[in-house]
């Protein structure tokens, strides 16, 4: 899975415009990184790659790069 796709999933989950975030974006600094966007990301990942993200997984993500590394 390529990093551009994962970034697009994150932007979709947070309802952000394309190109808004990058690998070094700190998720907690984004107002949009809330419980709804986390649930949305869980659903996207489950649908696209049939992989389940847990709450612990989501809590461990500090930057966008952490999400990319986890899903690769």
RAGI-V968738 format. One record per helix or strand. SS is the DSSP state (~ for helix, > for strand). FROM is the first residue (numbers start at 1). TO is the last residue. If there is no record, write none. Layout:
SS;FROM;TO
SS;FROM;TO
This chain:
~;3;13
>;26;26
~;27;29
~;35;49
~;55;60
>;63;63
~;64;71
